[in-house]
């Protein structure tokens, strides 16, 4: 029996990647620091005690320098990951916002497409489908209204209410199908 796939939010993945990068570099840096501090090979008792004293003396400053370097590295990695993520999310949001503004101001215009590597692809497709459905409904209402106007002119000219009633029924039917 396989476990169901649980989607992990992007925030958690980002924090995990940052933590993994910092942990790997920390381990490598610690090993490098220890190798550099304790580099001498001691053969006698006097050399061992001397090396121990030297390691004890230089380990504190070496770890301080390494700690500061790790804080700087963690900050840079976090900044780079957040910059990358913001381009993948903020860019599509900006394009979607610009497309909606253009639709509101100018009506039917060609939308600025999202890049294939951007996030929010499914949201963009749903938005495009919604806009297309609104366009179809708007066109249907416009046609029904035009038919009513024509029927009113016909009614005033001939006095026949049948055409007017039919056009009004079509307008009411189109209005019922409109969903926001």
Buried (B, 14 or more C-beta within 10 A) or exposed (E): EEEEEEEEEEEEEBEEBBEEBBEEBBEEBBEEBBEEBBEEEEEEEEEEEEBEEBBEEBBEEBBEEBEEBBEEBBEEBBEEBEEEBEBBBEBBBEBBEEBEEBBEEEEEEEBEEBEEEBBBEEEBEEBBEEBEEBEEBEEBBEEBBEBBEEBBEBBEEEEEEEBBEEBBEBBEEBEEEEEE
